[in-house]
Every structure is written in C-alpha cells, then in structure tokens.
Amino acid sequence: MQMVDVSIPNNLASQIKSTPRLGSATSDKMQILLAIGLFVTKEVSLARAAELAGQTLVEFMGTLKFFGIPSLVYTDEMYDDDLKFVNAEW
C-alpha cells in the first residue's frame, strides 16, 4: 500500500481524534472517513468503500448506520422494476 502524508488543520485533526466508533488510531479513522466520503459521493461502490475502510461489508454498513448514512438506496428505477415483477403474469 502506498502511503501519503497529508496536512490537516488542528481543529479538524482534533475532531477526527474524538470521532467515536472508528478505532483508536487517527490514520485508521482517516481511512474510514475517506472511504465514507468516496461512497457518499458515489465514487466507489459499497463493497469497494468497505475494502478501502479496512472493514468487512457488514462492519462498514454498521459504520454508515452509526453516522445516519443509508448503505442501500432504493431508486425509482428499482421501484419500477419491482412493480413490473409483482404485476407480471405467471
């Protein structure tokens, strides 16, 4: 894994250090928070974000839930597909 040094403002660093549920090491917390950001902005899939966070899929979904972020999005297209399936004649 390639490591990158990043400078962040002290007030942000102290906020990250005090963030609950993300482990004890600040670098671990940053890794998880960056993975969350990539997932929320739809840059990566849920599975890839979990991998980037260093968590299992279930653990990452729990982390998202802790922060009030839905891990699955039920789109209008998904609803339409489900409606077609329910109304299909067998």
HTML snippet that shows the backbone in 3Dmol.js (N, CA, C, O; Angstrom):
<script src="https://3Dmol.org/build/3Dmol-min.js"></script>
<div id="view" style="width:600px;height:400px;position:relative"></div>
<script>
const pdb = `
ATOM      1  N   MET A   1       0.842  -1.175   0.000  1.00  0.00           N
ATOM      2  CA  MET A   1       0.000   0.000   0.000  1.00  0.00           C
ATOM      3  C   MET A   1       0.886   1.236   0.000  1.00  0.00           C
ATOM      4  O   MET A   1       1.846   1.327   0.766  1.00  0.00           O
ATOM      5  N   GLN A   2       0.562   2.163  -0.845  1.00  0.00           N
ATOM      6  CA  GLN A   2       1.307   3.419  -0.893  1.00  0.00           C
ATOM      7  C   GLN A   2       0.777   4.342   0.200  1.00  0.00           C
ATOM      8  O   GLN A   2      -0.433   4.465   0.388  1.00  0.00           O
ATOM      9  N   MET A   3       1.672   4.972   0.900  1.00  0.00           N
ATOM     10  CA  MET A   3       1.286   5.882   1.976  1.00  0.00           C
ATOM     11  C   MET A   3       1.485   7.314   1.494  1.00  0.00           C
ATOM     12  O   MET A   3       2.433   7.617   0.770  1.00  0.00           O
ATOM     13  N   VAL A   4       0.577   8.184   1.909  1.00  0.00           N
ATOM     14  CA  VAL A   4       0.631   9.591   1.548  1.00  0.00           C
ATOM     15  C   VAL A   4       0.525  10.405   2.824  1.00  0.00           C
ATOM     16  O   VAL A   4      -0.358  10.166   3.647  1.00  0.00           O
ATOM     17  N   ASP A   5       1.418  11.361   2.989  1.00  0.00           N
ATOM     18  CA  ASP A   5       1.333  12.270   4.133  1.00  0.00           C
ATOM     19  C   ASP A   5       0.417  13.419   3.770  1.00  0.00           C
ATOM     20  O   ASP A   5       0.512  13.993   2.685  1.00  0.00           O
ATOM     21  N   VAL A   6      -0.480  13.746   4.702  1.00  0.00           N
ATOM     22  CA  VAL A   6      -1.446  14.814   4.471  1.00  0.00           C
ATOM     23  C   VAL A   6      -1.425  15.749   5.666  1.00  0.00           C
ATOM     24  O   VAL A   6      -1.419  15.303   6.814  1.00  0.00           O
ATOM     25  N   SER A   7      -1.413  17.031   5.396  1.00  0.00           N
ATOM     26  CA  SER A   7      -1.505  18.027   6.469  1.00  0.00           C
ATOM     27  C   SER A   7      -2.947  18.492   6.575  1.00  0.00           C
ATOM     28  O   SER A   7      -3.573  18.864   5.583  1.00  0.00           O
ATOM     29  N   ILE A   8      -3.464  18.464   7.807  1.00  0.00           N
ATOM     30  CA  ILE A   8      -4.818  18.944   8.035  1.00  0.00           C
ATOM     31  C   ILE A   8      -4.788  19.938   9.192  1.00  0.00           C
ATOM     32  O   ILE A   8      -3.926  19.856  10.066  1.00  0.00           O
ATOM     33  N   PRO A   9      -5.731  20.873   9.193  1.00  0.00           N
ATOM     34  CA  PRO A   9      -5.776  21.858  10.274  1.00  0.00           C
ATOM     35  C   PRO A   9      -5.971  21.201  11.637  1.00  0.00           C
ATOM     36  O   PRO A   9      -6.601  20.148  11.738  1.00  0.00           O
ATOM     37  N   ASN A  10      -5.435  21.817  12.677  1.00  0.00           N
ATOM     38  CA  ASN A  10      -5.520  21.268  14.037  1.00  0.00           C
ATOM     39  C   ASN A  10      -6.959  21.035  14.489  1.00  0.00           C
ATOM     40  O   ASN A  10      -7.254  20.031  15.138  1.00  0.00           O
ATOM     41  N   ASN A  11      -7.855  21.962  14.144  1.00  0.00           N
ATOM     42  CA  ASN A  11      -9.247  21.798  14.593  1.00  0.00           C
ATOM     43  C   ASN A  11      -9.898  20.578  13.933  1.00  0.00           C
ATOM     44  O   ASN A  11     -10.729  19.908  14.547  1.00  0.00           O
ATOM     45  N   LEU A  12      -9.528  20.296  12.702  1.00  0.00           N
ATOM     46  CA  LEU A  12     -10.057  19.110  12.033  1.00  0.00           C
ATOM     47  C   LEU A  12      -9.433  17.843  12.616  1.00  0.00           C
ATOM     48  O   LEU A  12     -10.119  16.839  12.810  1.00  0.00           O
ATOM     49  N   ALA A  13      -8.152  17.894  12.889  1.00  0.00           N
ATOM     50  CA  ALA A  13      -7.460  16.749  13.488  1.00  0.00           C
ATOM     51  C   ALA A  13      -8.055  16.402  14.846  1.00  0.00           C
ATOM     52  O   ALA A  13      -8.255  15.227  15.154  1.00  0.00           O
ATOM     53  N   SER A  14      -8.340  17.411  15.658  1.00  0.00           N
ATOM     54  CA  SER A  14      -8.913  17.130  16.979  1.00  0.00           C
ATOM     55  C   SER A  14     -10.325  16.565  16.853  1.00  0.00           C
ATOM     56  O   SER A  14     -10.732  15.731  17.662  1.00  0.00           O
ATOM     57  N   GLN A  15     -11.065  17.008  15.857  1.00  0.00           N
ATOM     58  CA  GLN A  15     -12.409  16.472  15.623  1.00  0.00           C
ATOM     59  C   GLN A  15     -12.333  15.012  15.203  1.00  0.00           C
ATOM     60  O   GLN A  15     -13.120  14.187  15.666  1.00  0.00           O
ATOM     61  N   ILE A  16     -11.400  14.698  14.337  1.00  0.00           N
ATOM     62  CA  ILE A  16     -11.233  13.313  13.880  1.00  0.00           C
ATOM     63  C   ILE A  16     -10.816  12.422  15.042  1.00  0.00           C
ATOM     64  O   ILE A  16     -11.314  11.305  15.176  1.00  0.00           O
ATOM     65  N   LYS A  17      -9.908  12.906  15.881  1.00  0.00           N
ATOM     66  CA  LYS A  17      -9.451  12.113  17.030  1.00  0.00           C
ATOM     67  C   LYS A  17     -10.591  11.794  17.984  1.00  0.00           C
ATOM     68  O   LYS A  17     -10.589  10.744  18.626  1.00  0.00           O
ATOM     69  N   SER A  18     -11.565  12.694  18.081  1.00  0.00           N
ATOM     70  CA  SER A  18     -12.664  12.489  19.030  1.00  0.00           C
ATOM     71  C   SER A  18     -13.867  11.787  18.408  1.00  0.00           C
ATOM     72  O   SER A  18     -14.875  11.575  19.081  1.00  0.00           O
ATOM     73  N   THR A  19     -13.769  11.428  17.137  1.00  0.00           N
ATOM     74  CA  THR A  19     -14.885  10.758  16.478  1.00  0.00           C
ATOM     75  C   THR A  19     -15.036   9.345  17.026  1.00  0.00           C
ATOM     76  O   THR A  19     -14.085   8.565  16.987  1.00  0.00           O
ATOM     77  N   PRO A  20     -16.217   9.005  17.537  1.00  0.00           N
ATOM     78  CA  PRO A  20     -16.413   7.670  18.116  1.00  0.00           C
ATOM     79  C   PRO A  20     -16.535   6.594  17.042  1.00  0.00           C
ATOM     80  O   PRO A  20     -16.772   6.887  15.870  1.00  0.00           O
ATOM     81  N   ARG A  21     -16.371   5.364  17.459  1.00  0.00           N
ATOM     82  CA  ARG A  21     -16.627   4.158  16.656  1.00  0.00           C
ATOM     83  C   ARG A  21     -15.656   3.941  15.502  1.00  0.00           C
ATOM     84  O   ARG A  21     -15.905   3.061  14.677  1.00  0.00           O
ATOM     85  N   LEU A  22     -14.616   4.659  15.404  1.00  0.00           N
ATOM     86  CA  LEU A  22     -13.728   4.493  14.261  1.00  0.00           C
ATOM     87  C   LEU A  22     -12.358   3.957  14.633  1.00  0.00           C
ATOM     88  O   LEU A  22     -11.407   4.122  13.869  1.00  0.00           O
ATOM     89  N   GLY A  23     -12.238   3.330  15.766  1.00  0.00           N
ATOM     90  CA  GLY A  23     -10.944   2.818  16.176  1.00  0.00           C
ATOM     91  C   GLY A  23     -10.175   3.857  16.958  1.00  0.00           C
ATOM     92  O   GLY A  23     -10.697   4.926  17.275  1.00  0.00           O
ATOM     93  N   SER A  24      -8.936   3.538  17.265  1.00  0.00           N
ATOM     94  CA  SER A  24      -8.160   4.440  18.109  1.00  0.00           C
ATOM     95  C   SER A  24      -7.127   5.239  17.334  1.00  0.00           C
ATOM     96  O   SER A  24      -6.840   6.382  17.688  1.00  0.00           O
ATOM     97  N   ALA A  25      -6.567   4.663  16.292  1.00  0.00           N
ATOM     98  CA  ALA A  25      -5.517   5.361  15.537  1.00  0.00           C
ATOM     99  C   ALA A  25      -6.132   6.387  14.594  1.00  0.00           C
ATOM    100  O   ALA A  25      -7.099   6.101  13.887  1.00  0.00           O
ATOM    101  N   THR A  26      -5.562   7.574  14.594  1.00  0.00           N
ATOM    102  CA  THR A  26      -6.072   8.635  13.732  1.00  0.00           C
ATOM    103  C   THR A  26      -5.992   8.232  12.263  1.00  0.00           C
ATOM    104  O   THR A  26      -6.883   8.567  11.482  1.00  0.00           O
ATOM    105  N   SER A  27      -4.935   7.518  11.879  1.00  0.00           N
ATOM    106  CA  SER A  27      -4.811   7.098  10.478  1.00  0.00           C
ATOM    107  C   SER A  27      -5.936   6.136  10.100  1.00  0.00           C
ATOM    108  O   SER A  27      -6.434   6.189   8.976  1.00  0.00           O
ATOM    109  N   ASP A  28      -6.344   5.258  11.020  1.00  0.00           N
ATOM    110  CA  ASP A  28      -7.469   4.360  10.759  1.00  0.00           C
ATOM    111  C   ASP A  28      -8.758   5.143  10.597  1.00  0.00           C
ATOM    112  O   ASP A  28      -9.568   4.856   9.716  1.00  0.00           O
ATOM    113  N   LYS A  29      -8.936   6.135  11.456  1.00  0.00           N
ATOM    114  CA  LYS A  29     -10.136   6.970  11.367  1.00  0.00           C
ATOM    115  C   LYS A  29     -10.177   7.715  10.040  1.00  0.00           C
ATOM    116  O   LYS A  29     -11.228   7.799   9.406  1.00  0.00           O
ATOM    117  N   MET A  30      -9.041   8.253   9.620  1.00  0.00           N
ATOM    118  CA  MET A  30      -8.978   8.972   8.336  1.00  0.00           C
ATOM    119  C   MET A  30      -9.314   8.030   7.189  1.00  0.00           C
ATOM    120  O   MET A  30     -10.028   8.408   6.260  1.00  0.00           O
ATOM    121  N   GLN A  31      -8.806   6.818   7.251  1.00  0.00           N
ATOM    122  CA  GLN A  31      -9.064   5.832   6.202  1.00  0.00           C
ATOM    123  C   GLN A  31     -10.560   5.554   6.087  1.00  0.00           C
ATOM    124  O   GLN A  31     -11.103   5.499   4.984  1.00  0.00           O
ATOM    125  N   ILE A  32     -11.214   5.383   7.214  1.00  0.00           N
ATOM    126  CA  ILE A  32     -12.652   5.109   7.217  1.00  0.00           C
ATOM    127  C   ILE A  32     -13.432   6.321   6.728  1.00  0.00           C
ATOM    128  O   ILE A  32     -14.345   6.187   5.913  1.00  0.00           O
ATOM    129  N   LEU A  33     -13.078   7.504   7.223  1.00  0.00           N
ATOM    130  CA  LEU A  33     -13.801   8.707   6.819  1.00  0.00           C
ATOM    131  C   LEU A  33     -13.635   8.995   5.332  1.00  0.00           C
ATOM    132  O   LEU A  33     -14.581   9.435   4.680  1.00  0.00           O
ATOM    133  N   LEU A  34     -12.460   8.756   4.795  1.00  0.00           N
ATOM    134  CA  LEU A  34     -12.253   8.939   3.356  1.00  0.00           C
ATOM    135  C   LEU A  34     -13.074   7.934   2.552  1.00  0.00           C
ATOM    136  O   LEU A  34     -13.647   8.280   1.519  1.00  0.00           O
ATOM    137  N   ALA A  35     -13.130   6.702   3.022  1.00  0.00           N
ATOM    138  CA  ALA A  35     -13.936   5.688   2.340  1.00  0.00           C
ATOM    139  C   ALA A  35     -15.414   6.073   2.365  1.00  0.00           C
ATOM    140  O   ALA A  35     -16.118   5.903   1.369  1.00  0.00           O
ATOM    141  N   ILE A  36     -15.882   6.589   3.493  1.00  0.00           N
ATOM    142  CA  ILE A  36     -17.274   7.059   3.587  1.00  0.00           C
ATOM    143  C   ILE A  36     -17.518   8.167   2.572  1.00  0.00           C
ATOM    144  O   ILE A  36     -18.523   8.157   1.862  1.00  0.00           O
ATOM    145  N   GLY A  37     -16.604   9.113   2.508  1.00  0.00           N
ATOM    146  CA  GLY A  37     -16.748  10.220   1.563  1.00  0.00           C
ATOM    147  C   GLY A  37     -16.800   9.745   0.125  1.00  0.00           C
ATOM    148  O   GLY A  37     -17.604  10.239  -0.665  1.00  0.00           O
ATOM    149  N   LEU A  38     -15.953   8.792  -0.219  1.00  0.00           N
ATOM    150  CA  LEU A  38     -15.961   8.256  -1.581  1.00  0.00           C
ATOM    151  C   LEU A  38     -17.260   7.521  -1.888  1.00  0.00           C
ATOM    152  O   LEU A  38     -17.763   7.585  -3.010  1.00  0.00           O
ATOM    153  N   PHE A  39     -17.802   6.823  -0.892  1.00  0.00           N
ATOM    154  CA  PHE A  39     -19.068   6.132  -1.083  1.00  0.00           C
ATOM    155  C   PHE A  39     -20.226   7.123  -1.229  1.00  0.00           C
ATOM    156  O   PHE A  39     -21.060   6.988  -2.124  1.00  0.00           O
ATOM    157  N   VAL A  40     -20.266   8.103  -0.351  1.00  0.00           N
ATOM    158  CA  VAL A  40     -21.366   9.082  -0.367  1.00  0.00           C
ATOM    159  C   VAL A  40     -21.392   9.869  -1.677  1.00  0.00           C
ATOM    160  O   VAL A  40     -22.463  10.199  -2.186  1.00  0.00           O
ATOM    161  N   THR A  41     -20.223  10.163  -2.215  1.00  0.00           N
ATOM    162  CA  THR A  41     -20.154  10.914  -3.475  1.00  0.00           C
ATOM    163  C   THR A  41     -20.246  10.000  -4.693  1.00  0.00           C
ATOM    164  O   THR A  41     -20.087  10.447  -5.829  1.00  0.00           O
ATOM    165  N   LYS A  42     -20.503   8.718  -4.446  1.00  0.00           N
ATOM    166  CA  LYS A  42     -20.692   7.718  -5.498  1.00  0.00           C
ATOM    167  C   LYS A  42     -19.455   7.519  -6.367  1.00  0.00           C
ATOM    168  O   LYS A  42     -19.559   7.174  -7.544  1.00  0.00           O
ATOM    169  N   GLU A  43     -18.291   7.739  -5.775  1.00  0.00           N
ATOM    170  CA  GLU A  43     -17.037   7.489  -6.477  1.00  0.00           C
ATOM    171  C   GLU A  43     -16.685   6.007  -6.448  1.00  0.00           C
ATOM    172  O   GLU A  43     -16.010   5.504  -7.345  1.00  0.00           O
ATOM    173  N   VAL A  44     -17.151   5.308  -5.407  1.00  0.00           N
ATOM    174  CA  VAL A  44     -16.901   3.872  -5.270  1.00  0.00           C
ATOM    175  C   VAL A  44     -18.174   3.176  -4.799  1.00  0.00           C
ATOM    176  O   VAL A  44     -19.078   3.800  -4.243  1.00  0.00           O
ATOM    177  N   SER A  45     -18.220   1.885  -5.032  1.00  0.00           N
ATOM    178  CA  SER A  45     -19.357   1.078  -4.587  1.00  0.00           C
ATOM    179  C   SER A  45     -19.279   0.843  -3.079  1.00  0.00           C
ATOM    180  O   SER A  45     -18.274   1.145  -2.436  1.00  0.00           O
ATOM    181  N   LEU A  46     -20.341   0.309  -2.546  1.00  0.00           N
ATOM    182  CA  LEU A  46     -20.382  -0.024  -1.128  1.00  0.00           C
ATOM    183  C   LEU A  46     -19.289  -1.034  -0.782  1.00  0.00           C
ATOM    184  O   LEU A  46     -18.577  -0.876   0.210  1.00  0.00           O
ATOM    185  N   ALA A  47     -19.166  -2.058  -1.599  1.00  0.00           N
ATOM    186  CA  ALA A  47     -18.155  -3.091  -1.338  1.00  0.00           C
ATOM    187  C   ALA A  47     -16.743  -2.520  -1.409  1.00  0.00           C
ATOM    188  O   ALA A  47     -15.897  -2.850  -0.577  1.00  0.00           O
ATOM    189  N   ARG A  48     -16.486  -1.672  -2.389  1.00  0.00           N
ATOM    190  CA  ARG A  48     -15.152  -1.080  -2.530  1.00  0.00           C
ATOM    191  C   ARG A  48     -14.863  -0.134  -1.369  1.00  0.00           C
ATOM    192  O   ARG A  48     -13.741  -0.102  -0.864  1.00  0.00           O
ATOM    193  N   ALA A  49     -15.863   0.637  -0.940  1.00  0.00           N
ATOM    194  CA  ALA A  49     -15.679   1.545   0.196  1.00  0.00           C
ATOM    195  C   ALA A  49     -15.348   0.760   1.463  1.00  0.00           C
ATOM    196  O   ALA A  49     -14.484   1.165   2.241  1.00  0.00           O
ATOM    197  N   ALA A  50     -16.029  -0.355   1.667  1.00  0.00           N
ATOM    198  CA  ALA A  50     -15.735  -1.204   2.832  1.00  0.00           C
ATOM    199  C   ALA A  50     -14.296  -1.692   2.774  1.00  0.00           C
ATOM    200  O   ALA A  50     -13.585  -1.681   3.779  1.00  0.00           O
ATOM    201  N   GLU A  51     -13.877  -2.116   1.597  1.00  0.00           N
ATOM    202  CA  GLU A  51     -12.497  -2.582   1.413  1.00  0.00           C
ATOM    203  C   GLU A  51     -11.504  -1.459   1.708  1.00  0.00           C
ATOM    204  O   GLU A  51     -10.503  -1.671   2.392  1.00  0.00           O
ATOM    205  N   LEU A  52     -11.787  -0.274   1.192  1.00  0.00           N
ATOM    206  CA  LEU A  52     -10.902   0.870   1.429  1.00  0.00           C
ATOM    207  C   LEU A  52     -10.856   1.249   2.904  1.00  0.00           C
ATOM    208  O   LEU A  52      -9.828   1.703   3.406  1.00  0.00           O
ATOM    209  N   ALA A  53     -11.975   1.060   3.591  1.00  0.00           N
ATOM    210  CA  ALA A  53     -12.047   1.385   5.017  1.00  0.00           C
ATOM    211  C   ALA A  53     -11.352   0.336   5.879  1.00  0.00           C
ATOM    212  O   ALA A  53     -11.116   0.554   7.067  1.00  0.00           O
ATOM    213  N   GLY A  54     -11.027  -0.804   5.271  1.00  0.00           N
ATOM    214  CA  GLY A  54     -10.426  -1.880   6.041  1.00  0.00           C
ATOM    215  C   GLY A  54     -11.429  -2.606   6.907  1.00  0.00           C
ATOM    216  O   GLY A  54     -11.078  -3.153   7.952  1.00  0.00           O
ATOM    217  N   GLN A  55     -12.680  -2.612   6.472  1.00  0.00           N
ATOM    218  CA  GLN A  55     -13.748  -3.255   7.224  1.00  0.00           C
ATOM    219  C   GLN A  55     -14.440  -4.283   6.347  1.00  0.00           C
ATOM    220  O   GLN A  55     -14.352  -4.241   5.120  1.00  0.00           O
ATOM    221  N   THR A  56     -15.132  -5.210   7.004  1.00  0.00           N
ATOM    222  CA  THR A  56     -15.986  -6.118   6.242  1.00  0.00           C
ATOM    223  C   THR A  56     -17.183  -5.309   5.750  1.00  0.00           C
ATOM    224  O   THR A  56     -17.427  -4.196   6.217  1.00  0.00           O
ATOM    225  N   LEU A  57     -17.915  -5.872   4.815  1.00  0.00           N
ATOM    226  CA  LEU A  57     -19.095  -5.190   4.299  1.00  0.00           C
ATOM    227  C   LEU A  57     -20.094  -4.912   5.415  1.00  0.00           C
ATOM    228  O   LEU A  57     -20.657  -3.820   5.490  1.00  0.00           O
ATOM    229  N   VAL A  58     -20.313  -5.886   6.272  1.00  0.00           N
ATOM    230  CA  VAL A  58     -21.262  -5.714   7.382  1.00  0.00           C
ATOM    231  C   VAL A  58     -20.771  -4.644   8.361  1.00  0.00           C
ATOM    232  O   VAL A  58     -21.558  -3.820   8.827  1.00  0.00           O
ATOM    233  N   GLU A  59     -19.477  -4.659   8.669  1.00  0.00           N
ATOM    234  CA  GLU A  59     -18.920  -3.636   9.565  1.00  0.00           C
ATOM    235  C   GLU A  59     -19.084  -2.240   8.965  1.00  0.00           C
ATOM    236  O   GLU A  59     -19.457  -1.296   9.662  1.00  0.00           O
ATOM    237  N   PHE A  60     -18.804  -2.121   7.681  1.00  0.00           N
ATOM    238  CA  PHE A  60     -18.903  -0.807   7.033  1.00  0.00           C
ATOM    239  C   PHE A  60     -20.353  -0.327   6.995  1.00  0.00           C
ATOM    240  O   PHE A  60     -20.624   0.856   7.199  1.00  0.00           O
ATOM    241  N   MET A  61     -21.278  -1.241   6.736  1.00  0.00           N
ATOM    242  CA  MET A  61     -22.689  -0.864   6.758  1.00  0.00           C
ATOM    243  C   MET A  61     -23.088  -0.386   8.155  1.00  0.00           C
ATOM    244  O   MET A  61     -23.888   0.540   8.285  1.00  0.00           O
ATOM    245  N   GLY A  62     -22.541  -1.005   9.195  1.00  0.00           N
ATOM    246  CA  GLY A  62     -22.782  -0.563  10.568  1.00  0.00           C
ATOM    247  C   GLY A  62     -22.194   0.811  10.827  1.00  0.00           C
ATOM    248  O   GLY A  62     -22.798   1.630  11.519  1.00  0.00           O
ATOM    249  N   THR A  63     -21.018   1.065  10.273  1.00  0.00           N
ATOM    250  CA  THR A  63     -20.392   2.383  10.413  1.00  0.00           C
ATOM    251  C   THR A  63     -21.247   3.442   9.737  1.00  0.00           C
ATOM    252  O   THR A  63     -21.468   4.516  10.296  1.00  0.00           O
ATOM    253  N   LEU A  64     -21.730   3.143   8.536  1.00  0.00           N
ATOM    254  CA  LEU A  64     -22.605   4.093   7.841  1.00  0.00           C
ATOM    255  C   LEU A  64     -23.872   4.343   8.649  1.00  0.00           C
ATOM    256  O   LEU A  64     -24.320   5.482   8.774  1.00  0.00           O
ATOM    257  N   LYS A  65     -24.444   3.279   9.194  1.00  0.00           N
ATOM    258  CA  LYS A  65     -25.656   3.421  10.005  1.00  0.00           C
ATOM    259  C   LYS A  65     -25.398   4.310  11.213  1.00  0.00           C
ATOM    260  O   LYS A  65     -26.228   5.151  11.559  1.00  0.00           O
ATOM    261  N   PHE A  66     -24.247   4.126  11.856  1.00  0.00           N
ATOM    262  CA  PHE A  66     -23.885   4.939  13.011  1.00  0.00           C
ATOM    263  C   PHE A  66     -23.919   6.430  12.670  1.00  0.00           C
ATOM    264  O   PHE A  66     -24.336   7.253  13.485  1.00  0.00           O
ATOM    265  N   PHE A  67     -23.475   6.766  11.457  1.00  0.00           N
ATOM    266  CA  PHE A  67     -23.450   8.162  11.023  1.00  0.00           C
ATOM    267  C   PHE A  67     -24.746   8.596  10.333  1.00  0.00           C
ATOM    268  O   PHE A  67     -24.841   9.727   9.856  1.00  0.00           O
ATOM    269  N   GLY A  68     -25.736   7.716  10.276  1.00  0.00           N
ATOM    270  CA  GLY A  68     -27.019   8.065   9.661  1.00  0.00           C
ATOM    271  C   GLY A  68     -26.979   8.106   8.146  1.00  0.00           C
ATOM    272  O   GLY A  68     -27.767   8.813   7.517  1.00  0.00           O
ATOM    273  N   ILE A  69     -26.061   7.348   7.559  1.00  0.00           N
ATOM    274  CA  ILE A  69     -25.914   7.315   6.106  1.00  0.00           C
ATOM    275  C   ILE A  69     -26.488   5.996   5.607  1.00  0.00           C
ATOM    276  O   ILE A  69     -26.046   4.930   6.033  1.00  0.00           O
ATOM    277  N   PRO A  70     -27.472   6.056   4.706  1.00  0.00           N
ATOM    278  CA  PRO A  70     -28.028   4.793   4.200  1.00  0.00           C
ATOM    279  C   PRO A  70     -27.000   4.053   3.347  1.00  0.00           C
ATOM    280  O   PRO A  70     -26.315   4.651   2.517  1.00  0.00           O
ATOM    281  N   SER A  71     -26.907   2.751   3.564  1.00  0.00           N
ATOM    282  CA  SER A  71     -25.946   1.971   2.786  1.00  0.00           C
ATOM    283  C   SER A  71     -26.556   1.477   1.480  1.00  0.00           C
ATOM    284  O   SER A  71     -25.834   1.171   0.531  1.00  0.00           O
ATOM    285  N   LEU A  72     -27.850   1.402   1.430  1.00  0.00           N
ATOM    286  CA  LEU A  72     -28.543   0.989   0.220  1.00  0.00           C
ATOM    287  C   LEU A  72     -29.546   2.056  -0.166  1.00  0.00           C
ATOM    288  O   LEU A  72     -30.262   2.591   0.681  1.00  0.00           O
ATOM    289  N   VAL A  73     -29.590   2.357  -1.438  1.00  0.00           N
ATOM    290  CA  VAL A  73     -30.509   3.379  -1.937  1.00  0.00           C
ATOM    291  C   VAL A  73     -31.520   2.700  -2.856  1.00  0.00           C
ATOM    292  O   VAL A  73     -31.144   2.037  -3.823  1.00  0.00           O
ATOM    293  N   TYR A  74     -32.775   2.868  -2.555  1.00  0.00           N
ATOM    294  CA  TYR A  74     -33.854   2.296  -3.353  1.00  0.00           C
ATOM    295  C   TYR A  74     -34.312   3.355  -4.337  1.00  0.00           C
ATOM    296  O   TYR A  74     -35.033   4.282  -3.969  1.00  0.00           O
ATOM    297  N   THR A  75     -33.895   3.219  -5.580  1.00  0.00           N
ATOM    298  CA  THR A  75     -34.164   4.234  -6.593  1.00  0.00           C
ATOM    299  C   THR A  75     -35.543   4.052  -7.223  1.00  0.00           C
ATOM    300  O   THR A  75     -36.187   3.017  -7.053  1.00  0.00           O
ATOM    301  N   ASP A  76     -35.979   5.069  -7.948  1.00  0.00           N
ATOM    302  CA  ASP A  76     -37.243   4.976  -8.684  1.00  0.00           C
ATOM    303  C   ASP A  76     -37.179   3.852  -9.716  1.00  0.00           C
ATOM    304  O   ASP A  76     -38.168   3.152  -9.936  1.00  0.00           O
ATOM    305  N   GLU A  77     -36.039   3.680 -10.338  1.00  0.00           N
ATOM    306  CA  GLU A  77     -35.869   2.615 -11.325  1.00  0.00           C
ATOM    307  C   GLU A  77     -36.019   1.238 -10.668  1.00  0.00           C
ATOM    308  O   GLU A  77     -36.630   0.336 -11.242  1.00  0.00           O
ATOM    309  N   MET A  78     -35.472   1.084  -9.487  1.00  0.00           N
ATOM    310  CA  MET A  78     -35.613  -0.178  -8.761  1.00  0.00           C
ATOM    311  C   MET A  78     -37.081  -0.433  -8.403  1.00  0.00           C
ATOM    312  O   MET A  78     -37.572  -1.558  -8.495  1.00  0.00           O
ATOM    313  N   TYR A  79     -37.761   0.629  -7.996  1.00  0.00           N
ATOM    314  CA  TYR A  79     -39.180   0.516  -7.665  1.00  0.00           C
ATOM    315  C   TYR A  79     -39.978   0.077  -8.894  1.00  0.00           C
ATOM    316  O   TYR A  79     -40.820  -0.817  -8.806  1.00  0.00           O
ATOM    317  N   ASP A  80     -39.709   0.707 -10.033  1.00  0.00           N
ATOM    318  CA  ASP A  80     -40.413   0.351 -11.271  1.00  0.00           C
ATOM    319  C   ASP A  80     -40.163  -1.106 -11.648  1.00  0.00           C
ATOM    320  O   ASP A  80     -41.081  -1.809 -12.070  1.00  0.00           O
ATOM    321  N   ASP A  81     -38.919  -1.556 -11.496  1.00  0.00           N
ATOM    322  CA  ASP A  81     -38.594  -2.952 -11.785  1.00  0.00           C
ATOM    323  C   ASP A  81     -39.353  -3.897 -10.851  1.00  0.00           C
ATOM    324  O   ASP A  81     -39.873  -4.924 -11.288  1.00  0.00           O
ATOM    325  N   ASP A  82     -39.414  -3.549  -9.580  1.00  0.00           N
ATOM    326  CA  ASP A  82     -40.129  -4.377  -8.615  1.00  0.00           C
ATOM    327  C   ASP A  82     -41.624  -4.398  -8.918  1.00  0.00           C
ATOM    328  O   ASP A  82     -42.275  -5.437  -8.800  1.00  0.00           O
ATOM    329  N   LEU A  83     -42.155  -3.258  -9.303  1.00  0.00           N
ATOM    330  CA  LEU A  83     -43.572  -3.168  -9.637  1.00  0.00           C
ATOM    331  C   LEU A  83     -43.888  -4.034 -10.855  1.00  0.00           C
ATOM    332  O   LEU A  83     -44.906  -4.725 -10.876  1.00  0.00           O
ATOM    333  N   LYS A  84     -43.031  -4.002 -11.857  1.00  0.00           N
ATOM    334  CA  LYS A  84     -43.219  -4.851 -13.037  1.00  0.00           C
ATOM    335  C   LYS A  84     -43.188  -6.320 -12.645  1.00  0.00           C
ATOM    336  O   LYS A  84     -43.989  -7.115 -13.138  1.00  0.00           O
ATOM    337  N   PHE A  85     -42.281  -6.677 -11.774  1.00  0.00           N
ATOM    338  CA  PHE A  85     -42.181  -8.070 -11.327  1.00  0.00           C
ATOM    339  C   PHE A  85     -43.437  -8.505 -10.582  1.00  0.00           C
ATOM    340  O   PHE A  85     -43.960  -9.593 -10.825  1.00  0.00           O
ATOM    341  N   VAL A  86     -43.919  -7.668  -9.684  1.00  0.00           N
ATOM    342  CA  VAL A  86     -45.105  -8.001  -8.895  1.00  0.00           C
ATOM    343  C   VAL A  86     -46.331  -8.138  -9.791  1.00  0.00           C
ATOM    344  O   VAL A  86     -47.184  -8.995  -9.564  1.00  0.00           O
ATOM    345  N   ASN A  87     -46.411  -7.295 -10.800  1.00  0.00           N
ATOM    346  CA  ASN A  87     -47.568  -7.293 -11.675  1.00  0.00           C
ATOM    347  C   ASN A  87     -47.453  -8.264 -12.857  1.00  0.00           C
ATOM    348  O   ASN A  87     -48.379  -8.375 -13.660  1.00  0.00           O
ATOM    349  N   ALA A  88     -46.332  -8.957 -12.963  1.00  0.00           N
ATOM    350  CA  ALA A  88     -46.132  -9.900 -14.065  1.00  0.00           C
ATOM    351  C   ALA A  88     -47.107 -11.068 -13.933  1.00  0.00           C
ATOM    352  O   ALA A  88     -47.408 -11.534 -12.834  1.00  0.00           O
ATOM    353  N   GLU A  89     -47.581 -11.515 -15.066  1.00  0.00           N
ATOM    354  CA  GLU A  89     -48.480 -12.670 -15.070  1.00  0.00           C
ATOM    355  C   GLU A  89     -47.634 -13.919 -15.170  1.00  0.00           C
ATOM    356  O   GLU A  89     -46.737 -14.022 -16.007  1.00  0.00           O
ATOM    357  N   TRP A  90     -47.931 -14.847 -14.317  1.00  0.00           N
ATOM    358  CA  TRP A  90     -47.160 -16.094 -14.287  1.00  0.00           C
ATOM    359  C   TRP A  90     -47.964 -17.157 -14.927  1.00  0.00           C
ATOM    360  O   TRP A  90     -47.516 -18.300 -15.018  1.00  0.00           O
TER     361      TRP A  90
END
`;
const viewer = $3Dmol.createViewer("view");
viewer.addModel(pdb, "pdb");
viewer.setStyle({}, {cartoon: {color: "spectrum"}});
viewer.zoomTo();
viewer.render();
</script>
